Amino acid sequence: MHFPARVITRRTVLRAWRDEDGPLLKAALDHNKAHLMPWVPWATGEDTPLEEAKARVALFAADFAAGKHWLYAVMSPDERQVIGGVGLHDRVGPGSLEVGYWIDRDHLHQGLATEVAGAITALGFGWPTLECLEMHVDTRNRASARVPERLGYSLAKVRQQPAKPGREEMVSIMIWRLRREER
């Protein structure tokens, strides 16, 4: 599967990460570390070293080019600020992809998560062989759970999984699904 490197929404520009985006990602992660920590397994309470941000961006770009994961920076319209991330992850199973998203803490409660996840949902179903999309949301994150609801996804199940890789603490994750024929 190949998806476009750039998508324009009403209030954002979604674009594949570029190698030069390391400093922008670092700034966004540092600004949002406390906001992301409860919900994002890879988030820590520490500032992100610039080299780590650059390596992450390089991996995002390589995965996009290889057709493994399609991660987009959610950019301000002038493309000077990262205001989130959204993407399609090939980790659900054949004929399915997972939609993931996060929004900068200063841009919450404005409908941006729904806007960008809706754009990615449409993009995913533009691929003819895609049968199903999923969103995985922590049950404690009520605001994030409203996104799949608004987009017509159905709650398929709730499962337990480790809160962070390698930790014993478990969290409940809602699995939301949207099948092509349900759109």
N, CA, C and O atoms as a DFTB+ gen file, in Angstrom:
732 C
 N C O
     1  1       0.838      -1.180       0.000
     2  2       0.000       0.000       0.000
     3  2       0.879       1.237       0.000
     4  3       1.918       1.282       0.659
     5  1       0.453       2.217      -0.735
     6  2       1.132       3.509      -0.716
     7  2       0.084       4.596      -0.561
     8  3      -0.938       4.590      -1.246
     9  1       0.342       5.509       0.327
    10  2      -0.563       6.615       0.595
    11  2       0.146       7.927       0.271
    12  3       1.376       7.977       0.268
    13  1      -0.605       8.979       0.000
    14  2       0.042      10.249      -0.332
    15  2       0.855      10.782       0.847
    16  3       0.521      10.540       2.007
    17  1       1.904      11.495       0.540
    18  2       2.783      12.046       1.566
    19  2       2.213      13.314       2.198
    20  3       2.726      13.789       3.211
    21  1       1.173      13.849       1.613
    22  2       0.603      15.108       2.103
    23  2      -0.904      15.088       1.939
    24  3      -1.426      14.732       0.882
    25  1      -1.602      15.481       3.013
    26  2      -3.066      15.557       3.018
    27  2      -3.438      16.874       3.696
    28  3      -2.915      17.195       4.763
    29  1      -4.322      17.619       3.089
    30  2      -4.778      18.885       3.659
    31  2      -6.157      18.663       4.287
    32  3      -7.062      18.141       3.635
    33  1      -6.314      19.059       5.553
    34  2      -7.625      19.042       6.182
    35  2      -8.081      20.494       6.319
    36  3      -7.384      21.415       5.893
    37  1      -9.223      20.682       6.901
    38  2      -9.764      22.039       7.029
    39  2      -8.828      22.963       7.808
    40  3      -8.685      24.137       7.464
    41  1      -8.186      22.430       8.867
    42  2      -7.363      23.285       9.734
    43  2      -5.924      22.832       9.899
    44  3      -5.167      23.441      10.655
    45  1      -5.535      21.771       9.201
    46  2      -4.175      21.254       9.372
    47  2      -3.588      20.796       8.041
    48  3      -4.278      20.683       7.028
    49  1      -2.303      20.542       8.087
    50  2      -1.607      19.852       7.006
    51  2      -1.074      18.562       7.619
    52  3      -0.344      18.592       8.610
    53  1      -1.438      17.445       7.031
    54  2      -0.886      16.160       7.436
    55  2       0.179      15.818       6.414
    56  3      -0.089      15.788       5.213
    57  1       1.382      15.562       6.889
    58  2       2.422      15.212       5.938
    59  2       3.343      14.167       6.535
    60  3       3.577      14.122       7.743
    61  1       3.856      13.331       5.649
    62  2       4.824      12.329       6.079
    63  2       5.996      13.052       6.735
    64  3       6.420      14.120       6.295
    65  1       6.500      12.439       7.791
    66  2       7.645      13.026       8.484
    67  2       8.849      13.089       7.552
    68  3       9.072      12.193       6.737
    69  1       9.622      14.167       7.688
    70  2      10.840      14.376       6.902
    71  2      12.043      14.353       7.832
    72  3      11.918      14.648       9.020
    73  1      13.187      14.011       7.303
    74  2      14.390      13.935       8.130
    75  2      14.663      15.225       8.900
    76  3      15.158      15.177      10.026
    77  1      14.354      16.349       8.321
    78  2      14.639      17.630       8.990
    79  2      13.629      17.986      10.081
    80  3      13.747      19.041      10.705
    81  1      12.636      17.123      10.321
    82  2      11.599      17.398      11.319
    83  2      11.997      17.031      12.742
    84  3      11.195      17.213      13.658
    85  1      13.205      16.520      12.959
    86  2      13.632      16.129      14.303
    87  2      13.445      17.222      15.346
    88  3      12.858      16.953      16.394
    89  1      13.922      18.450      15.105
    90  2      13.738      19.508      16.102
    91  2      12.260      19.851      16.356
    92  3      11.886      20.171      17.484
    93  1      11.428      19.785      15.319
    94  2       9.993      20.048      15.505
    95  2       9.337      18.967      16.354
    96  3       8.509      19.266      17.214
    97  1       9.706      17.711      16.112
    98  2       9.156      16.619      16.923
    99  2       9.634      16.751      18.365
   100  3       8.845      16.583      19.295
   101  1      10.913      17.049      18.560
   102  2      11.446      17.217      19.909
   103  2      10.668      18.291      20.656
   104  3      10.270      18.082      21.802
   105  1      10.448      19.425      20.030
   106  2       9.714      20.519      20.681
   107  2       8.298      20.084      21.055
   108  3       7.816      20.391      22.146
   109  1       7.640      19.372      20.153
   110  2       6.268      18.920      20.417
   111  2       6.232      17.896      21.543
   112  3       5.370      17.974      22.418
   113  1       7.155      16.935      21.536
   114  2       7.172      15.916      22.585
   115  2       7.519      16.512      23.941
   116  3       6.915      16.155      24.951
   117  1       8.490      17.420      23.967
   118  2       8.866      18.055      25.232
   119  2       7.694      18.862      25.797
   120  3       7.443      18.838      27.002
   121  1       6.992      19.566      24.935
   122  2       5.853      20.380      25.359
   123  2       4.693      19.516      25.863
   124  3       3.915      19.957      26.709
   125  1       4.575      18.296      25.349
   126  2       3.426      17.436      25.639
   127  2       3.740      16.230      26.513
   128  3       2.899      15.341      26.648
   129  1       4.921      16.175      27.106
   130  2       5.313      14.963      27.824
   131  2       4.333      14.584      28.929
   132  3       3.968      13.413      29.028
   133  1       3.899      15.508      29.749
   134  2       2.953      15.179      30.823
   135  2       1.582      14.823      30.259
   136  3       0.895      13.952      30.792
   137  1       1.191      15.484      29.198
   138  2      -0.096      15.227      28.545
   139  2      -0.138      13.836      27.910
   140  3      -1.170      13.168      27.975
   141  1       0.952      13.391      27.304
   142  2       0.982      12.115      26.598
   143  2       1.290      10.917      27.501
   144  3       0.879       9.797      27.196
   145  1       2.001      11.134      28.596
   146  2       2.471      10.026      29.424
   147  2       1.383       9.023      29.832
   148  3       1.629       7.819      29.755
   149  1       0.212       9.455      30.256
   150  2      -0.776       8.448      30.671
   151  2      -1.316       7.602      29.516
   152  3      -1.822       6.504      29.747
   153  1      -1.218       8.088      28.293
   154  2      -1.915       7.438      27.180
   155  2      -1.018       6.786      26.144
   156  3      -1.444       5.860      25.455
   157  1       0.194       7.245      26.025
   158  2       1.070       6.795      24.939
   159  2       2.205       5.960      25.537
   160  3       3.010       6.479      26.310
   161  1       2.278       4.675      25.188
   162  2       3.280       3.798      25.813
   163  2       4.722       4.282      25.692
   164  3       5.523       4.025      26.591
   165  1       5.079       4.974      24.607
   166  2       6.456       5.402      24.427
   167  2       6.770       6.746      25.079
   168  3       7.930       7.158      25.103
   169  1       5.757       7.438      25.609
   170  2       5.989       8.759      26.217
   171  2       6.625       8.611      27.595
   172  3       6.270       7.720      28.366
   173  1       7.564       9.496      27.889
   174  2       8.217       9.513      29.202
   175  2       8.056      10.895      29.800
   176  3       7.600      11.823      29.131
   177  1       8.425      11.028      31.039
   178  2       8.349      12.322      31.708
   179  2       9.580      13.174      31.492
   180  3       9.703      14.246      32.086
   181  1      10.485      12.720      30.659
   182  2      11.742      13.429      30.415
   183  2      11.699      14.139      29.066
   184  3      10.961      13.739      28.166
   185  1      12.500      15.199      28.937
   186  2      12.664      15.825      27.633
   187  2      13.285      14.803      26.683
   188  3      14.089      13.965      27.092
   189  1      12.906      14.885      25.430
   190  2      13.417      13.974      24.410
   191  2      14.740      14.510      23.884
   192  3      14.794      15.643      23.404
   193  1      15.804      13.726      23.962
   194  2      17.068      14.189      23.370
   195  2      16.888      14.405      21.862
   196  3      16.180      13.648      21.198
   197  1      17.533      15.435      21.340
   198  2      17.395      15.760      19.924
   199  2      17.774      14.573      19.040
   200  3      17.097      14.310      18.046
   201  1      18.831      13.861      19.379
   202  2      19.250      12.715      18.557
   203  2      18.172      11.632      18.532
   204  3      17.970      10.977      17.509
   205  1      17.480      11.444      19.657
   206  2      16.387      10.465      19.699
   207  2      15.227      10.914      18.806
   208  3      14.650      10.100      18.085
   209  1      14.887      12.195      18.850
   210  2      13.813      12.719      17.990
   211  2      14.185      12.567      16.520
   212  3      13.348      12.192      15.699
   213  1      15.438      12.858      16.189
   214  2      15.900      12.704      14.799
   215  2      15.823      11.238      14.370
   216  3      15.407      10.944      13.250
   217  1      16.216      10.325      15.244
   218  2      16.165       8.888      14.924
   219  2      14.729       8.428      14.751
   220  3      14.437       7.625      13.866
   221  1      13.837       8.927      15.583
   222  2      12.418       8.555      15.480
   223  2      11.844       9.039      14.151
   224  3      11.130       8.294      13.479
   225  1      12.147      10.272      13.768
   226  2      11.673      10.820      12.499
   227  2      12.231      10.016      11.324
   228  3      11.515       9.740      10.361
   229  1      13.498       9.646      11.404
   230  2      14.103       8.838      10.329
   231  2      13.387       7.495      10.209
   232  3      13.146       7.014       9.101
   233  1      13.050       6.896      11.334
   234  2      12.312       5.631      11.317
   235  2      10.917       5.823      10.729
   236  3      10.468       5.012       9.919
   237  1      10.231       6.891      11.133
   238  2       8.901       7.186      10.577
   239  2       8.981       7.313       9.053
   240  3       8.157       6.753       8.330
   241  1       9.980       8.055       8.579
   242  2      10.132       8.279       7.133
   243  2      10.452       6.971       6.415
   244  3       9.908       6.707       5.343
   245  1      11.323       6.154       6.990
   246  2      11.683       4.873       6.374
   247  2      10.482       3.925       6.334
   248  3      10.243       3.263       5.324
   249  1       9.729       3.862       7.432
   250  2       8.535       3.006       7.468
   251  2       7.502       3.459       6.442
   252  3       6.862       2.628       5.797
   253  1       7.337       4.766       6.289
   254  2       6.379       5.298       5.315
   255  2       6.800       4.873       3.909
   256  3       5.983       4.375       3.134
   257  1       8.072       5.071       3.588
   258  2       8.583       4.728       2.256
   259  2       8.485       3.227       1.986
   260  3       8.247       2.815       0.851
   261  1       8.668       2.406       3.030
   262  2       8.629       0.948       2.874
   263  2       7.209       0.393       2.894
   264  3       7.010      -0.791       2.624
   265  1       6.216       1.231       3.211
   266  2       4.846       0.745       3.279
   267  2       4.577      -0.117       4.495
   268  3       3.785      -1.057       4.433
   269  1       5.238       0.201       5.607
   270  2       5.071      -0.563       6.849
   271  2       4.097       0.130       7.797
   272  3       3.160      -0.488       8.302
   273  1       4.326       1.399       8.026
   274  2       3.453       2.268       8.815
   275  2       3.432       3.603       8.085
   276  3       4.435       4.015       7.503
   277  1       2.286       4.274       8.117
   278  2       2.163       5.560       7.435
   279  2       1.847       6.599       8.493
   280  3       0.685       6.847       8.816
   281  1       2.913       7.210       9.036
   282  2       2.764       8.180      10.103
   283  2       2.898       9.585       9.531
   284  3       3.788       9.876       8.732
   285  1       1.992      10.435       9.964
   286  2       1.949      11.815       9.492
   287  2       2.138      12.772      10.658
   288  3       1.605      12.554      11.746
   289  1       2.896      13.826      10.423
   290  2       2.934      14.948      11.346
   291  2       1.649      15.732      11.125
   292  3       1.270      16.000       9.984
   293  1       0.984      16.098      12.200
   294  2      -0.155      17.017      12.109
   295  2       0.458      18.401      12.294
   296  3       0.907      18.756      13.384
   297  1       0.469      19.164      11.225
   298  2       1.148      20.458      11.218
   299  2       0.152      21.603      11.238
   300  3      -0.977      21.471      10.766
   301  1       0.581      22.722      11.787
   302  2      -0.189      23.952      11.658
   303  2      -0.264      24.291      10.168
   304  3       0.562      23.809       9.394
   305  1      -1.225      25.100       9.753
   306  2      -1.350      25.403       8.325
   307  2      -0.078      25.967       7.685
   308  3       0.175      25.736       6.502
   309  1       0.723      26.708       8.463
   310  2       1.968      27.256       7.907
   311  2       3.132      26.246       7.990
   312  3       4.245      26.545       7.557
   313  1       2.872      25.067       8.540
   314  2       3.834      23.973       8.671
   315  2       5.058      24.329       9.510
   316  3       6.138      23.777       9.301
   317  1       4.894      25.242      10.451
   318  2       6.003      25.617      11.327
   319  2       5.930      24.937      12.688
   320  3       6.899      24.961      13.447
   321  1       4.778      24.325      13.005
   322  2       4.607      23.701      14.315
   323  2       3.930      22.345      14.174
   324  3       2.958      22.189      13.435
   325  1       4.467      21.366      14.902
   326  2       3.807      20.062      15.010
   327  2       2.733      20.206      16.079
   328  3       3.024      20.547      17.225
   329  1       1.484      19.943      15.688
   330  2       0.389      20.020      16.654
   331  2      -0.224      18.644      16.913
   332  3      -1.314      18.531      17.473
   333  1       0.495      17.607      16.497
   334  2       0.045      16.250      16.777
   335  2       0.655      15.265      15.816
   336  3       1.555      15.578      15.037
   337  1       0.132      14.069      15.901
   338  2       0.545      13.001      15.007
   339  2      -0.646      12.112      14.721
   340  3      -1.529      11.959      15.564
   341  1      -0.674      11.530      13.547
   342  2      -1.749      10.617      13.156
   343  2      -1.149       9.629      12.170
   344  3      -0.208       9.952      11.445
   345  1      -1.696       8.436      12.150
   346  2      -1.136       7.484      11.204
   347  2      -1.920       6.210      11.085
   348  3      -2.859       5.944      11.835
   349  1      -1.500       5.432      10.119
   350  2      -2.036       4.097       9.861
   351  2      -0.924       3.107      10.178
   352  3       0.182       3.199       9.645
   353  1      -1.239       2.160      11.056
   354  2      -0.262       1.175      11.501
   355  2      -0.651      -0.209      10.998
   356  3      -1.790      -0.644      11.167
   357  1       0.293      -0.886      10.385
   358  2       0.065      -2.237       9.883
   359  2       0.402      -3.237      10.991
   360  3       1.404      -3.948      10.916
   361  1      -0.460      -3.280      12.030
   362  2      -0.196      -4.195      13.145
   363  2      -1.459      -4.885      13.651
   364  3      -1.466      -5.457      14.741
   365  1      -2.526      -4.830      12.857
   366  2      -3.798      -5.425      13.274
   367  2      -3.997      -6.806      12.661
   368  3      -4.438      -7.726      13.349
   369  1      -3.687      -6.961      11.407
   370  2      -3.867      -8.229      10.717
   371  2      -4.177      -7.987       9.255
   372  3      -4.325      -6.838       8.840
   373  1      -4.278      -9.034       8.472
   374  2      -4.528      -8.882       7.033
   375  2      -5.820      -8.116       6.747
   376  3      -6.851      -8.358       7.376
   377  1      -5.750      -7.207       5.807
   378  2      -6.919      -6.431       5.393
   379  2      -7.345      -5.367       6.383
   380  3      -8.406      -4.765       6.217
   381  1      -6.533      -5.117       7.422
   382  2      -6.879      -4.151       8.466
   383  2      -5.679      -3.282       8.819
   384  3      -4.527      -3.694       8.687
   385  1      -5.976      -2.086       9.264
   386  2      -4.951      -1.180       9.770
   387  2      -5.475      -0.526      11.047
   388  3      -6.683      -0.431      11.264
   389  1      -4.552      -0.084      11.877
   390  2      -4.922       0.643      13.092
   391  2      -4.658       2.131      12.875
   392  3      -3.608       2.517      12.360
   393  1      -5.613       2.953      13.271
   394  2      -5.469       4.409      13.243
   395  2      -5.005       4.851      14.626
   396  3      -5.618       4.500      15.635
   397  1      -3.931       5.615      14.669
   398  2      -3.451       6.193      15.919
   399  2      -3.368       7.699      15.772
   400  3      -3.158       8.213      14.673
   401  1      -3.534       8.407      16.881
   402  2      -3.511       9.871      16.829
   403  2      -3.179      10.444      18.194
   404  3      -3.431       9.820      19.225
   405  1      -2.612      11.638      18.186
   406  2      -2.454      12.446      19.390
   407  2      -2.462      13.907      18.968
   408  3      -2.076      14.245      17.850
   409  1      -2.904      14.761      19.870
   410  2      -3.005      16.200      19.597
   411  2      -2.307      16.965      20.714
   412  3      -2.414      16.606      21.887
   413  1      -1.605      18.004      20.346
   414  2      -0.914      18.896      21.277
   415  2      -1.884      19.402      22.341
   416  3      -3.038      19.708      22.038
   417  1      -1.422      19.488      23.572
   418  2      -2.268      19.885      24.708
   419  2      -2.903      21.261      24.520
   420  3      -3.994      21.506      25.034
   421  1      -2.244      22.158      23.797
   422  2      -2.802      23.493      23.572
   423  2      -3.877      23.510      22.490
   424  3      -4.500      24.546      22.257
   425  1      -4.100      22.384      21.832
   426  2      -5.081      22.301      20.740
   427  2      -6.201      21.305      21.033
   428  3      -6.938      20.906      20.132
   429  1      -6.324      20.906      22.308
   430  2      -7.359      19.948      22.691
   431  2      -8.747      20.585      22.676
   432  3      -8.883      21.807      22.730
   433  1      -9.770      19.743      22.604
   434  2     -11.182      20.145      22.716
   435  2     -11.605      21.132      21.631
   436  3     -12.457      21.995      21.845
   437  1     -10.982      20.979      20.460
   438  2     -11.339      21.800      19.306
   439  2     -11.777      20.943      18.124
   440  3     -12.029      21.459      17.035
   441  1     -11.866      19.631      18.344
   442  2     -12.276      18.730      17.277
   443  2     -11.163      18.333      16.323
   444  3     -11.427      17.704      15.299
   445  1      -9.928      18.686      16.636
   446  2      -8.820      18.366      15.721
   447  2      -8.547      16.866      15.639
   448  3      -8.238      16.358      14.561
   449  1      -8.655      16.148      16.759
   450  2      -8.427      14.701      16.711
   451  2      -9.446      14.044      15.787
   452  3      -9.096      13.167      14.997
   453  1     -10.696      14.464      15.883
   454  2     -11.732      13.912      15.009
   455  2     -11.460      14.292      13.554
   456  3     -11.635      13.472      12.653
   457  1     -11.037      15.521      13.329
   458  2     -10.742      15.984      11.971
   459  2      -9.621      15.171      11.326
   460  3      -9.764      14.703      10.196
   461  1      -8.513      15.002      12.037
   462  2      -7.381      14.309      11.426
   463  2      -7.611      12.798      11.370
   464  3      -7.211      12.152      10.401
   465  1      -8.247      12.228      12.392
   466  2      -8.551      10.785      12.349
   467  2      -9.585      10.500      11.265
   468  3      -9.546       9.441      10.639
   469  1     -10.507      11.427      11.038
   470  2     -11.470      11.272       9.946
   471  2     -10.796      11.314       8.588
   472  3     -11.148      10.549       7.690
   473  1      -9.825      12.209       8.436
   474  2      -9.081      12.289       7.169
   475  2      -8.296      11.003       6.928
   476  3      -8.239      10.511       5.800
   477  1      -7.690      10.457       7.983
   478  2      -6.916       9.220       7.847
   479  2      -7.842       8.029       7.601
   480  3      -7.484       7.104       6.871
   481  1      -9.025       8.049       8.207
   482  2     -10.008       6.989       7.952
   483  2     -10.391       6.989       6.475
   484  3     -10.408       5.938       5.834
   485  1     -10.697       8.163       5.940
   486  2     -11.044       8.265       4.513
   487  2      -9.875       7.822       3.640
   488  3     -10.068       7.126       2.644
   489  1      -8.674       8.223       4.012
   490  2      -7.483       7.834       3.273
   491  2      -7.327       6.313       3.272
   492  3      -7.073       5.711       2.229
   493  1      -7.480       5.700       4.436
   494  2      -7.351       4.248       4.534
   495  2      -8.340       3.522       3.655
   496  3      -7.975       2.591       2.936
   497  1      -9.600       3.945       3.709
   498  2     -10.612       3.269       2.909
   499  2     -10.528       3.628       1.431
   500  3     -11.249       3.059       0.612
   501  1      -9.658       4.561       1.088
   502  2      -9.373       4.820      -0.321
   503  2      -8.548       3.701      -0.935
   504  3      -8.452       3.593      -2.157
   505  1      -7.952       2.869      -0.087
   506  2      -7.189       1.718      -0.569
   507  2      -8.165       0.573      -0.778
   508  3      -8.802       0.151       0.186
   509  1      -8.314       0.051      -1.984
   510  2      -9.386      -0.895      -2.307
   511  2      -9.377      -2.215      -1.543
   512  3     -10.433      -2.825      -1.376
   513  1      -8.228      -2.669      -1.079
   514  2      -8.195      -3.966      -0.401
   515  2      -8.352      -3.870       1.112
   516  3      -8.393      -4.890       1.800
   517  1      -8.441      -2.654       1.630
   518  2      -8.599      -2.491       3.068
   519  2     -10.040      -2.819       3.461
   520  3     -10.983      -2.237       2.925
   521  1     -10.200      -3.737       4.381
   522  2     -11.523      -4.166       4.818
   523  2     -11.968      -3.517       6.116
   524  3     -13.164      -3.329       6.340
   525  1     -11.000      -3.166       6.987
   526  2     -11.352      -2.740       8.339
   527  2     -10.292      -1.800       8.899
   528  3      -9.101      -1.959       8.635
   529  1     -10.742      -0.826       9.669
   530  2      -9.843       0.039      10.436
   531  2     -10.181      -0.120      11.912
   532  3     -11.334      -0.349      12.275
   533  1      -9.165       0.003      12.753
   534  2      -9.368      -0.052      14.195
   535  2      -8.722       1.156      14.856
   536  3      -7.751       1.719      14.350
   537  1      -9.285       1.543      16.001
   538  2      -8.666       2.518      16.894
   539  2      -8.612       1.865      18.264
   540  3      -9.602       1.294      18.720
   541  1      -7.463       1.946      18.924
   542  2      -7.268       1.361      20.247
   543  2      -7.137       2.508      21.244
   544  3      -6.229       3.333      21.136
   545  1      -8.051       2.555      22.218
   546  2      -8.132       3.692      23.133
   547  2      -8.213       3.198      24.575
   548  3      -9.017       2.323      24.894
   549  1      -7.384       3.761      25.432
   550  2      -7.425       3.463      26.862
   551  2      -8.804       3.856      27.402
   552  3      -9.301       4.939      27.096
   553  1      -9.418       2.988      28.199
   554  2     -10.769       3.263      28.721
   555  2     -10.810       4.502      29.602
   556  3     -11.872       5.105      29.759
   557  1      -9.695       4.892      30.172
   558  2      -9.659       6.085      31.023
   559  2      -9.650       7.373      30.205
   560  3      -9.901       8.449      30.749
   561  1      -9.367       7.281      28.920
   562  2      -9.235       8.462      28.070
   563  2     -10.564       8.722      27.349
   564  3     -10.708       8.432      26.161
   565  1     -11.522       9.269      28.085
   566  2     -12.867       9.478      27.548
   567  2     -12.880      10.426      26.356
   568  3     -13.626      10.201      25.403
   569  1     -12.080      11.468      26.389
   570  2     -12.057      12.416      25.264
   571  2     -11.611      11.710      23.988
   572  3     -12.193      11.922      22.924
   573  1     -10.584      10.877      24.090
   574  2     -10.096      10.171      22.913
   575  2     -11.101       9.135      22.421
   576  3     -11.182       8.870      21.222
   577  1     -11.862       8.550      23.334
   578  2     -12.868       7.544      22.944
   579  2     -14.016       8.157      22.148
   580  3     -14.694       7.452      21.401
   581  1     -14.235       9.437      22.299
   582  2     -15.306      10.080      21.528
   583  2     -14.960      10.190      20.041
   584  3     -15.853      10.308      19.201
   585  1     -13.671      10.153      19.718
   586  2     -13.246      10.269      18.314
   587  2     -13.797       9.119      17.467
   588  3     -14.477       9.384      16.476
   589  1     -13.534       7.854      17.812
   590  2     -14.094       6.788      16.982
   591  2     -15.622       6.774      16.982
   592  3     -16.245       6.444      15.972
   593  1     -16.222       7.132      18.115
   594  2     -17.690       7.208      18.160
   595  2     -18.202       8.197      17.121
   596  3     -19.119       7.887      16.360
   597  1     -17.612       9.384      17.089
   598  2     -18.045      10.419      16.144
   599  2     -17.846      10.000      14.694
   600  3     -18.575      10.444      13.808
   601  1     -16.860       9.146      14.455
   602  2     -16.537       8.739      13.087
   603  2     -17.266       7.477      12.654
   604  3     -17.034       6.981      11.552
   605  1     -18.144       6.949      13.500
   606  2     -18.949       5.792      13.123
   607  2     -18.337       4.441      13.426
   608  3     -18.874       3.415      13.008
   609  1     -17.222       4.416      14.147
   610  2     -16.637       3.146      14.568
   611  2     -17.523       2.541      15.656
   612  3     -18.219       3.268      16.364
   613  1     -17.499       1.221      15.792
   614  2     -18.245       0.505      16.829
   615  2     -17.274      -0.113      17.815
   616  3     -16.202      -0.588      17.437
   617  1     -17.660      -0.103      19.087
   618  2     -16.830      -0.738      20.101
   619  2     -16.923      -2.249      19.921
   620  3     -17.996      -2.826      20.095
   621  1     -15.820      -2.889      19.578
   622  2     -15.803      -4.329      19.304
   623  2     -15.500      -5.136      20.561
   624  3     -16.103      -6.184      20.791
   625  1     -14.565      -4.647      21.376
   626  2     -14.207      -5.364      22.597
   627  2     -13.311      -4.485      23.454
   628  3     -12.835      -3.433      23.024
   629  1     -13.096      -4.949      24.679
   630  2     -12.152      -4.317      25.595
   631  2     -11.172      -5.401      26.004
   632  3     -11.575      -6.506      26.366
   633  1      -9.884      -5.086      25.946
   634  2      -8.872      -6.070      26.329
   635  2      -7.904      -5.458      27.340
   636  3      -7.773      -4.238      27.443
   637  1      -7.248      -6.316      28.063
   638  2      -6.231      -5.897      29.022
   639  2      -4.863      -5.990      28.359
   640  3      -4.580      -6.928      27.614
   641  1      -4.021      -5.002      28.644
   642  2      -2.651      -5.048      28.148
   643  2      -1.766      -4.251      29.091
   644  3      -2.266      -3.420      29.850
   645  1      -0.449      -4.493      29.057
   646  2       0.454      -3.716      29.913
   647  2       0.369      -2.227      29.579
   648  3       0.289      -1.842      28.413
   649  1       0.387      -1.402      30.620
   650  2       0.322       0.049      30.424
   651  2       1.536       0.556      29.658
   652  3       1.409       1.429      28.798
   653  1       2.679       0.030      29.956
   654  2       3.926       0.389      29.286
   655  2       4.679      -0.899      28.987
   656  3       4.568      -1.862      29.746
   657  1       5.431      -0.939      27.913
   658  2       6.205      -2.154      27.613
   659  2       7.087      -2.566      28.788
   660  3       7.786      -1.740      29.375
   661  1       7.044      -3.856      29.122
   662  2       7.895      -4.383      30.176
   663  2       7.411      -4.123      31.592
   664  3       8.118      -4.438      32.549
   665  1       6.223      -3.555      31.747
   666  2       5.696      -3.277      33.087
   667  2       4.542      -4.215      33.408
   668  3       3.892      -4.752      32.511
   669  1       4.299      -4.404      34.699
   670  2       3.222      -5.297      35.133
   671  2       1.870      -4.605      35.178
   672  3       0.840      -5.266      35.040
   673  1       1.845      -3.284      35.369
   674  2       0.572      -2.558      35.457
   675  2      -0.235      -2.771      34.171
   676  3       0.270      -2.590      33.064
   677  1      -1.495      -3.157      34.349
   678  2      -2.366      -3.420      33.205
   679  2      -3.380      -2.285      33.041
   680  3      -3.778      -1.642      34.012
   681  1      -3.785      -2.057      31.798
   682  2      -4.830      -1.087      31.486
   683  2      -5.856      -1.760      30.577
   684  3      -5.561      -2.749      29.906
   685  1      -7.058      -1.204      30.571
   686  2      -8.119      -1.698      29.689
   687  2      -8.123      -0.853      28.426
   688  3      -8.158       0.376      28.490
   689  1      -8.086      -1.515      27.283
   690  2      -8.037      -0.845      25.984
   691  2      -9.300      -1.186      25.200
   692  3      -9.627      -2.356      25.001
   693  1     -10.001      -0.147      24.760
   694  2     -11.170      -0.332      23.904
   695  2     -10.692      -0.517      22.471
   696  3      -9.847       0.238      21.991
   697  1     -11.229      -1.511      21.798
   698  2     -10.930      -1.743      20.383
   699  2     -12.167      -1.307      19.604
   700  3     -13.219      -1.943      19.673
   701  1     -12.022      -0.226      18.872
   702  2     -13.094       0.317      18.041
   703  2     -12.844      -0.122      16.605
   704  3     -11.705      -0.077      16.140
   705  1     -13.885      -0.543      15.896
   706  2     -13.731      -1.017      14.510
   707  2     -14.719      -0.332      13.582
   708  3     -15.841       0.011      13.955
   709  1     -14.252      -0.152      12.364
   710  2     -15.102       0.319      11.274
   711  2     -14.766      -0.534      10.058
   712  3     -13.630      -0.550       9.584
   713  1     -15.773      -1.237       9.567
   714  2     -15.599      -2.061       8.371
   715  2     -16.024      -1.244       7.153
   716  3     -16.867      -0.351       7.237
   717  1     -15.420      -1.577       6.035
   718  2     -15.689      -0.846       4.788
   719  2     -17.196      -0.740       4.519
   720  3     -17.682       0.334       4.163
   721  1     -17.925      -1.823       4.684
   722  2     -19.365      -1.825       4.369
   723  2     -20.187      -1.032       5.379
   724  3     -21.362      -0.765       5.126
   725  1     -19.606      -0.646       6.517
   726  2     -20.324       0.126       7.532
   727  2     -20.204       1.628       7.334
   728  3     -20.879       2.398       8.017
   729  1     -19.369       2.045       6.424
   730  2     -19.142       3.479       6.238
   731  2     -20.321       4.160       5.607
   732  3     -20.288       5.370       5.383
